[in-house]
Structure formats: C-alpha cells, structure tokens
Amino acid sequence: MAILLPLSGPNAQIGQSLLEAAQMALFDLAGDRFELLPRDTKGTPNGAADAARQAVSEGARLILGPLFAADVAAVRPIAQNANVEVLAFTNDWTQAGNGTYVMGFVPGDQVNRVVGFAKSRGVTRYVALAPRNAYGDAVVTALQNTTRQLGGQVAQVERYDPAVTDLSLPAKQVTQAGVQPQAVMLAEGGPRAQGLANALAANGVNPQQVRLLGTGLWDDPTLGQEPALNGAWFAAPAPQTRADFEQRFEQTYGHKPPRIATLSYDATAIAAVLTKMNAAAPFDRTALTNPSGFEGMDGLFRLRPNGQVERALAVLEVAPNGARVLDPAPSSFELLGQ
C-alpha cells in the first residue's frame, strides 16, 4: 500500500504528521503481510502524479492520499488505469467516484444530521446564510434537500461575497427580509461564524428565540467565546475517541497532530483490517464499501460506492468552554435507518 503525502515543500510538516498517524495505525493493527510505501508528492499535482506512477510500478494495491484536491485530480486517472483504489484525504467531494473515496469532512452529512435533530426539537422553518462559493452551495443544497425530506421549509436563502469584511451586511439581509425563522444555518466557521452570529444578534436576531445552526467547521473549542453562539447546534464527529487519539499521538511523537491526522490513521486502519480479513483481495470495492462501515478515530463511517464517505455524527451545542454533546453519534448505520 502506498501513502502519497507532501513530505517536502511548504506543507511538509502536515505531511509528516499524516505519515506518523499512518504509522500509529500500522503499529496498532497491521500484520506481517502489510507494507506501507511513503511517497513524496512535493505538494504539487505533478509531484503527486509522479508519486502515483512510482507506487503503481512498485506494486501498490491501494493508494492513501494525496492531501490536496488538485493532487487527487492528478492521481485519479493513473490509479484508475491501474485498477487501484484511492482513499484521498481531501475534503473536496467533487473528486469522489470511479474508485476514489473522499475521506475528508464534507458538509452534506453534517447538515442532514443537525437539521434532523432540530426537527426533533420542533424546528421546521429555516433561513440559510451562506457565502457564494462551493462550500456555501453544498450547505444550501443539503439544507433544502433535508428540509424537503423532513417536511420543513427553507423560507429564505441569503448569499454574500465570501470576501466581504463587514459582516453586518449579510446579517441585515436576513433581518430586513421580514421572515421569522426558527433557525438560521451559517455556512462559515471560526472568526467569521463568530462575526456573523454577533452581527445577527446586533441586528435583532435573538439567539434565545432563533437557533443558530452550523457544520463541522464549528468543531473548534474557541467558538463559544462569542456569546451570540452559545447554545447554537452543529453536527461533527463525537470528540472523545479523537481526544484519546490526540493524546496518544502527542505522547508518541512529542507534538500535537493536525486535525486531519485522524483521516490518515483511519485510512491506514481500514487497509490493515481488510488485509487481515482477506489477504487475497483485501481492497476490492465490495470489501471497501461494506455497508456496516468501520469504526475510526472520528467514529463510525462507511465508504459509499459513489466515493463519498458517510459518517455517524454527534450533535453538539456550543458553550463557552467548548462544545458539549447533545445527542450522541449513532452506534450503527441501522440506527440511522439506512
């Protein structure tokens, strides 16, 4: 098995951490028949393509990585021609399909999960506030699809320039439209989510009456430093298993892992487990897309035939000292009715 990472260039530190996470998974789970071939993409599409060709020529039966969407796009045709599956670390869902699986965190499942929970608490009327970019498109589409399935309504969709610096402008688009939502979905994370929440509150959206909803971009312990976000809901992987992984990683390597290190661990763990189960054909698509899924450092997940990764997520509530779990992640996909 090959793992393609930026082991040189400006992103070498991230690449090295992802390699260390893969090595942790090898130590935890791999048998004697398992060999990991690290190959340097140099953080460029040409470097990724060269690394993929080298891996295929050396007999790799599965490719883990690469990290960046452009690098994945360069690797896909090479892997396809060699009939080798790819577990990519990008979060660009448009790279999924034809034997490439996108392991990164994508907004669709997150929106579905938090809106389903909100519906169980009586929320049916939504407003979407999203930047005009691919991420905003994905959040708005998921919100519209989920509310349609659950019997809710997206009463208003407000889009704005992702480069806007005055966040009171998109906030006013919501408050001046005259719609009375029960919840507002924000397709932003970090300081911009904090700024939007503050601007909404300053323009008359009462967070005690209108629930703010977000995506996995809110998986950030500092978010609750903005009072207007306290009590907001979002869906993300349950935090406890990842916390244990991060503690072990730091004890082993002497530094904290990047957030996406779990993707490398989980991809390597899948390969190790499947090799033990069926050494003759461990990475065929039937095995990879087992509908029961796999238990990873970010909880239960499964690879879908279309290349998307579906995750069993928890619903969390933003609080001043970090998010708290409101609704635990399901322990099986059967509990999700799927």
NORPE-V677924 format. One record per pair of residues at least 12 apart in sequence whose C-alpha atoms are under 8 Angstrom apart, sorted by sequence separation. I is the first residue (numbers start at 1). J is the second residue. D is the distance in Angstrom with one decimal. If there is no record, write none. Layout:
<<I | J | D> <I | J | D>>
This chain:
<<39 | 51 | 5.7> <88 | 100 | 6.9> <90 | 102 | 6.1> <91 | 103 | 6.8> <92 | 104 | 7.4> <128 | 140 | 6.4> <158 | 170 | 7.4> <271 | 283 | 7.3> <290 | 302 | 7.1> <291 | 303 | 7.9> <299 | 311 | 7.4> <300 | 312 | 5.4> <314 | 326 | 7.6> <315 | 327 | 5.0> <5 | 18 | 7.7> <86 | 99 | 6.2> <87 | 100 | 6.1> <88 | 101 | 6.0> <89 | 102 | 6.3> <90 | 103 | 6.6> <91 | 104 | 4.0> <93 | 106 | 6.8> <274 | 287 | 7.3> <289 | 302 | 6.6> <290 | 303 | 7.4> <291 | 304 | 7.9> <299 | 312 | 6.7> <314 | 327 | 5.7> <315 | 328 | 6.6> <5 | 19 | 7.6> <85 | 99 | 4.9> <86 | 100 | 4.6> <87 | 101 | 4.9> <88 | 102 | 5.2> <89 | 103 | 5.2> <90 | 104 | 5.1> <91 | 105 | 5.5> <92 | 106 | 7.5> <289 | 303 | 4.9> <299 | 313 | 7.5> <314 | 328 | 4.7> <315 | 329 | 7.3> <84 | 99 | 7.4> <85 | 100 | 6.0> <86 | 101 | 6.1> <87 | 102 | 6.3> <88 | 103 | 5.8> <89 | 104 | 5.4> <91 | 106 | 5.8> <128 | 143 | 7.8> <158 | 173 | 6.7> <197 | 212 | 7.8> <288 | 303 | 6.5> <289 | 304 | 5.6> <313 | 328 | 7.5> <314 | 329 | 4.0> <3 | 19 | 7.8> <39 | 55 | 7.5> <63 | 79 | 7.9> <72 | 88 | 6.8> <85 | 101 | 8.0> <87 | 103 | 6.4> <88 | 104 | 7.6> <158 | 174 | 6.8> <218 | 234 | 6.9> <289 | 305 | 6.3> <313 | 329 | 4.7> <314 | 330 | 7.5> <140 | 157 | 7.7> <212 | 229 | 7.1> <219 | 236 | 6.6> <245 | 262 | 7.9> <312 | 329 | 5.6> <313 | 330 | 7.1> <37 | 55 | 7.5> <48 | 66 | 7.1> <72 | 90 | 7.6> <80 | 98 | 7.2> <156 | 174 | 7.9> <214 | 232 | 7.7> <216 | 234 | 6.7> <312 | 330 | 5.8> <19 | 38 | 7.6> <80 | 99 | 6.9> <212 | 231 | 7.9> <213 | 232 | 5.8> <214 | 233 | 6.4> <215 | 234 | 5.3> <216 | 235 | 5.9> <312 | 331 | 7.6> <211 | 231 | 7.7> <212 | 232 | 4.9> <213 | 233 | 5.0> <214 | 234 | 4.7> <215 | 235 | 5.8> <216 | 236 | 4.9> <242 | 262 | 7.4> <285 | 305 | 7.7> <312 | 332 | 7.6> <63 | 84 | 7.1> <65 | 86 | 7.0> <67 | 88 | 6.5> <68 | 89 | 7.3> <69 | 90 | 5.7> <207 | 228 | 6.4> <211 | 232 | 6.0> <212 | 233 | 6.5> <213 | 234 | 5.6> <214 | 235 | 7.3> <215 | 236 | 7.1> <216 | 237 | 8.0> <312 | 333 | 7.1> <49 | 71 | 7.4> <62 | 84 | 5.6> <63 | 85 | 6.3> <64 | 86 | 5.8> <65 | 87 | 5.9> <66 | 88 | 5.5> <67 | 89 | 4.8> <68 | 90 | 5.4> <69 | 91 | 7.7> <73 | 95 | 6.6> <207 | 229 | 7.7> <211 | 233 | 7.6> <37 | 60 | 7.9> <48 | 71 | 5.5> <52 | 75 | 6.1> <56 | 79 | 7.6> <61 | 84 | 5.8> <62 | 85 | 5.4> <63 | 86 | 4.7> <64 | 87 | 4.8> <65 | 88 | 4.1> <66 | 89 | 6.0> <67 | 90 | 5.2> <69 | 92 | 6.0> <72 | 95 | 7.1> <124 | 147 | 7.5> <156 | 179 | 7.3> <48 | 72 | 7.7> <60 | 84 | 7.9> <61 | 85 | 7.5> <62 | 86 | 6.2> <63 | 87 | 6.3> <64 | 88 | 5.9> <65 | 89 | 5.2> <66 | 90 | 7.4> <76 | 100 | 6.8> <155 | 179 | 7.1> <207 | 231 | 7.9> <270 | 294 | 7.3> <41 | 66 | 7.5> <43 | 68 | 7.7> <45 | 70 | 5.8> <46 | 71 | 7.7> <49 | 74 | 5.5> <53 | 78 | 6.8> <62 | 87 | 7.9> <63 | 88 | 8.0> <64 | 89 | 7.7> <65 | 90 | 7.8> <171 | 196 | 6.6> <175 | 200 | 7.7> <189 | 214 | 8.0> <44 | 70 | 7.8> <45 | 71 | 4.2> <48 | 74 | 6.7> <49 | 75 | 5.1> <52 | 78 | 6.9> <56 | 82 | 7.0> <69 | 95 | 7.0> <126 | 152 | 7.8> <128 | 154 | 7.3> <155 | 181 | 7.3> <170 | 196 | 7.9> <184 | 210 | 7.1> <186 | 212 | 7.2> <188 | 214 | 7.5> <189 | 215 | 7.9> <44 | 71 | 6.2> <45 | 72 | 7.7> <48 | 75 | 6.3> <52 | 79 | 7.2> <124 | 151 | 7.3> <125 | 152 | 6.0> <126 | 153 | 6.1> <127 | 154 | 5.7> <130 | 157 | 7.9> <132 | 159 | 5.7> <182 | 209 | 7.2> <183 | 210 | 5.1> <184 | 211 | 6.4> <185 | 212 | 6.1> <186 | 213 | 6.2> <187 | 214 | 6.4> <188 | 215 | 7.9> <190 | 217 | 7.2> <201 | 228 | 6.5> <269 | 296 | 7.9> <43 | 71 | 7.5> <45 | 73 | 7.7> <46 | 74 | 7.2> <56 | 84 | 8.0> <107 | 135 | 7.7> <111 | 139 | 6.8> <115 | 143 | 7.5> <124 | 152 | 4.3> <125 | 153 | 5.0> <126 | 154 | 4.7> <127 | 155 | 5.8> <128 | 156 | 6.4> <129 | 157 | 6.2> <130 | 158 | 6.4> <131 | 159 | 5.3> <132 | 160 | 5.7> <167 | 195 | 6.4> <168 | 196 | 7.3> <171 | 199 | 5.8> <172 | 200 | 7.4> <175 | 203 | 6.7> <182 | 210 | 4.9> <183 | 211 | 4.5> <184 | 212 | 5.0> <185 | 213 | 4.6> <186 | 214 | 5.3> <187 | 215 | 6.9> <189 | 217 | 4.7> <190 | 218 | 6.8> <198 | 226 | 7.2> <45 | 74 | 5.6> <49 | 78 | 7.4> <123 | 152 | 7.8> <124 | 153 | 6.0> <125 | 154 | 6.0> <126 | 155 | 5.8> <127 | 156 | 4.8> <128 | 157 | 4.7> <129 | 158 | 5.0> <130 | 159 | 5.0> <131 | 160 | 4.8> <132 | 161 | 5.7> <133 | 162 | 7.0> <167 | 196 | 5.8> <171 | 200 | 5.1> <175 | 204 | 6.9> <181 | 210 | 6.7> <182 | 211 | 6.3> <183 | 212 | 5.6> <184 | 213 | 6.0> <185 | 214 | 5.7> <186 | 215 | 7.8> <188 | 217 | 6.8> <189 | 218 | 5.4> <194 | 223 | 6.8> <197 | 226 | 7.9> <198 | 227 | 7.8> <12 | 42 | 7.9> <41 | 71 | 8.0> <45 | 75 | 7.9> <108 | 138 | 6.8> <112 | 142 | 6.7> <116 | 146 | 7.7> <125 | 155 | 6.4> <126 | 156 | 7.1> <127 | 157 | 5.8> <128 | 158 | 6.1> <129 | 159 | 6.0> <130 | 160 | 6.6> <131 | 161 | 5.8> <132 | 162 | 6.0> <175 | 205 | 7.0> <183 | 213 | 6.8> <190 | 220 | 7.3> <198 | 228 | 5.6> <266 | 296 | 5.4> <299 | 329 | 7.8> <12 | 43 | 8.0> <107 | 138 | 6.7> <108 | 139 | 6.6> <111 | 142 | 6.2> <112 | 143 | 7.1> <115 | 146 | 7.2> <119 | 150 | 7.6> <127 | 158 | 7.7> <129 | 160 | 8.0> <131 | 162 | 4.8> <168 | 199 | 5.1> <172 | 203 | 6.5> <197 | 228 | 5.6> <198 | 229 | 7.8> <266 | 297 | 6.5> <300 | 331 | 7.1> <7 | 39 | 7.8> <8 | 40 | 6.9> <11 | 43 | 6.7> <107 | 139 | 6.1> <111 | 143 | 6.2> <115 | 147 | 7.5> <167 | 199 | 6.4> <168 | 200 | 7.3> <171 | 203 | 7.0> <191 | 223 | 7.7> <194 | 226 | 5.7> <197 | 229 | 6.1> <265 | 297 | 7.6> <300 | 332 | 7.3> <1 | 34 | 7.6> <3 | 36 | 7.0> <5 | 38 | 7.4> <7 | 40 | 5.1> <8 | 41 | 7.8> <9 | 42 | 5.7> <10 | 43 | 7.7> <119 | 152 | 7.8> <190 | 223 | 6.5> <1 | 35 | 6.1> <2 | 36 | 5.7> <3 | 37 | 6.0> <4 | 38 | 6.2> <5 | 39 | 6.4> <6 | 40 | 5.4> <7 | 41 | 7.0> <8 | 42 | 5.1> <9 | 43 | 6.5> <108 | 142 | 5.4> <112 | 146 | 5.8> <116 | 150 | 7.5> <194 | 228 | 7.7> <262 | 296 | 8.0> <1 | 36 | 5.1> <2 | 37 | 4.4> <3 | 38 | 4.9> <4 | 39 | 5.0> <5 | 40 | 5.4> <6 | 41 | 4.9> <7 | 42 | 6.2> <8 | 43 | 7.3> <107 | 142 | 7.9> <111 | 146 | 7.9> <168 | 203 | 7.8> <194 | 229 | 6.8> <262 | 297 | 5.8> <1 | 37 | 6.0> <2 | 38 | 5.8> <3 | 39 | 6.1> <4 | 40 | 5.9> <5 | 41 | 5.4> <6 | 42 | 4.7> <7 | 43 | 7.8> <262 | 298 | 6.9> <2 | 39 | 6.9> <4 | 41 | 6.0> <5 | 42 | 7.5> <6 | 43 | 4.6> <5 | 43 | 7.3> <292 | 332 | 7.2> <293 | 333 | 8.0> <129 | 170 | 7.5> <292 | 333 | 6.7> <4 | 48 | 7.0> <129 | 174 | 7.7> <4 | 51 | 6.7> <127 | 174 | 7.7> <4 | 52 | 7.4> <139 | 187 | 6.3> <136 | 187 | 5.8> <135 | 187 | 7.3> <245 | 297 | 6.8> <2 | 55 | 6.0> <127 | 181 | 6.1> <126 | 181 | 5.3> <129 | 184 | 7.0> <130 | 185 | 8.0> <242 | 297 | 5.2> <125 | 181 | 5.3> <126 | 182 | 6.0> <127 | 183 | 6.4> <128 | 184 | 5.8> <129 | 185 | 6.0> <130 | 186 | 6.1> <131 | 187 | 7.0> <241 | 297 | 5.6> <242 | 298 | 5.9> <125 | 182 | 5.3> <126 | 183 | 5.0> <127 | 184 | 4.7> <128 | 185 | 4.8> <129 | 186 | 5.2> <130 | 187 | 4.9> <131 | 188 | 7.9> <241 | 298 | 6.6> <2 | 60 | 5.7> <124 | 182 | 7.0> <125 | 183 | 6.6> <126 | 184 | 5.7> <127 | 185 | 6.2> <128 | 186 | 6.5> <129 | 187 | 6.5> <130 | 188 | 7.3> <241 | 299 | 7.1> <1 | 60 | 4.7> <2 | 61 | 7.8> <4 | 63 | 7.2> <123 | 182 | 6.0> <126 | 185 | 7.2> <128 | 187 | 7.9> <239 | 298 | 7.4> <1 | 61 | 5.6> <2 | 62 | 6.3> <3 | 63 | 5.8> <4 | 64 | 6.2> <5 | 65 | 6.4> <6 | 66 | 8.0> <123 | 183 | 7.0> <238 | 298 | 6.6> <1 | 62 | 4.9> <2 | 63 | 4.9> <3 | 64 | 4.5> <4 | 65 | 5.1> <5 | 66 | 5.5> <6 | 67 | 7.7> <237 | 298 | 5.3> <238 | 299 | 6.5> <1 | 63 | 6.0> <2 | 64 | 6.1> <3 | 65 | 5.8> <4 | 66 | 4.9> <5 | 67 | 6.5> <237 | 299 | 6.2> <1 | 64 | 7.6> <3 | 66 | 7.3> <4 | 67 | 7.8> <237 | 311 | 7.7> <237 | 312 | 7.3> <238 | 313 | 6.4> <237 | 313 | 4.9> <238 | 314 | 5.3> <236 | 313 | 5.3> <237 | 314 | 5.8> <235 | 313 | 6.1> <236 | 314 | 5.6> <235 | 314 | 5.6> <236 | 315 | 6.6> <235 | 315 | 4.4> <236 | 316 | 7.3> <234 | 315 | 5.7> <235 | 316 | 6.0> <233 | 315 | 6.8> <234 | 316 | 5.5> <233 | 316 | 5.7> <234 | 317 | 6.6> <233 | 317 | 4.6> <234 | 318 | 7.9> <232 | 317 | 5.5> <233 | 318 | 6.4> <231 | 317 | 5.6> <232 | 318 | 5.4> <230 | 317 | 7.5> <231 | 318 | 5.4> <238 | 325 | 7.6> <230 | 318 | 5.1> <231 | 319 | 6.4> <229 | 318 | 6.5> <230 | 319 | 5.0> <229 | 319 | 7.9> <230 | 320 | 6.6> <238 | 328 | 7.1> <238 | 329 | 6.3> <237 | 329 | 7.4> <227 | 320 | 7.6> <224 | 318 | 5.6> <226 | 320 | 7.8> <223 | 318 | 7.1> <224 | 319 | 5.0> <225 | 320 | 5.5> <224 | 320 | 4.2> <225 | 321 | 7.8> <223 | 320 | 7.7> <224 | 321 | 6.6> <222 | 320 | 7.8> <224 | 322 | 6.4> <114 | 213 | 7.4> <222 | 321 | 7.5> <223 | 322 | 7.4> <224 | 323 | 7.6> <114 | 214 | 7.9> <221 | 321 | 6.9> <222 | 322 | 6.6> <221 | 322 | 4.4> <220 | 322 | 7.5> <221 | 323 | 6.5> <111 | 214 | 7.5> <111 | 215 | 6.2> <219 | 323 | 7.9> <110 | 215 | 5.6> <110 | 216 | 6.4> <107 | 215 | 6.3> <107 | 216 | 7.1> <105 | 216 | 7.5> <114 | 233 | 7.0> <114 | 234 | 5.7> <114 | 235 | 5.3> <113 | 235 | 6.2> <110 | 234 | 7.5> <111 | 235 | 7.2> <110 | 235 | 5.1> <110 | 236 | 6.4> <104 | 260 | 7.8> <104 | 263 | 7.0> <103 | 263 | 6.4> <103 | 267 | 7.8> <89 | 260 | 8.0> <89 | 263 | 6.4> <89 | 264 | 7.2> <87 | 267 | 6.6> <99 | 285 | 7.8> <85 | 283 | 7.4> <117 | 315 | 7.5> <65 | 264 | 7.9> <64 | 264 | 7.7> <113 | 313 | 7.0> <109 | 310 | 6.7> <113 | 314 | 7.9> <114 | 315 | 6.2> <101 | 303 | 6.9> <109 | 311 | 6.9> <113 | 315 | 7.3> <64 | 267 | 6.8> <101 | 304 | 8.0> <110 | 313 | 7.2> <64 | 268 | 7.5> <101 | 306 | 7.9> <102 | 307 | 6.1> <103 | 308 | 7.6> <104 | 309 | 7.9> <101 | 307 | 4.1> <102 | 308 | 5.7> <103 | 309 | 6.0> <100 | 307 | 5.7> <101 | 308 | 5.9> <102 | 309 | 6.3> <97 | 305 | 7.5> <98 | 306 | 7.4> <99 | 307 | 6.8> <101 | 309 | 6.9> <97 | 306 | 5.0> <98 | 307 | 7.2> <96 | 306 | 6.7> <97 | 307 | 4.4> <96 | 307 | 4.4> <97 | 308 | 7.5> <96 | 308 | 5.9> <93 | 308 | 6.8> <62 | 283 | 6.9> <61 | 283 | 7.3> <24 | 249 | 7.8> <21 | 249 | 7.4> <20 | 253 | 7.9> <34 | 272 | 6.9> <30 | 269 | 7.7> <17 | 257 | 6.3> <21 | 261 | 5.9> <25 | 265 | 5.4> <29 | 269 | 6.6> <17 | 258 | 7.2> <21 | 262 | 7.1> <24 | 265 | 7.0> <25 | 266 | 7.5> <31 | 272 | 7.2> <34 | 275 | 7.3> <18 | 260 | 7.7> <22 | 264 | 5.4> <23 | 265 | 7.8> <26 | 268 | 7.0> <30 | 272 | 4.9> <33 | 275 | 7.7> <18 | 261 | 5.1> <21 | 264 | 6.0> <22 | 265 | 4.7> <25 | 268 | 6.1> <26 | 269 | 7.1> <29 | 272 | 6.1> <30 | 273 | 7.2> <14 | 258 | 7.0> <17 | 261 | 6.7> <21 | 265 | 5.0> <22 | 266 | 8.0> <25 | 269 | 5.5> <29 | 273 | 6.9> <19 | 264 | 7.3> <22 | 267 | 7.9> <31 | 276 | 6.9> <18 | 264 | 5.6> <22 | 268 | 5.6> <26 | 272 | 7.1> <30 | 276 | 7.8> <33 | 279 | 8.0> <18 | 265 | 7.7> <22 | 269 | 7.9>>
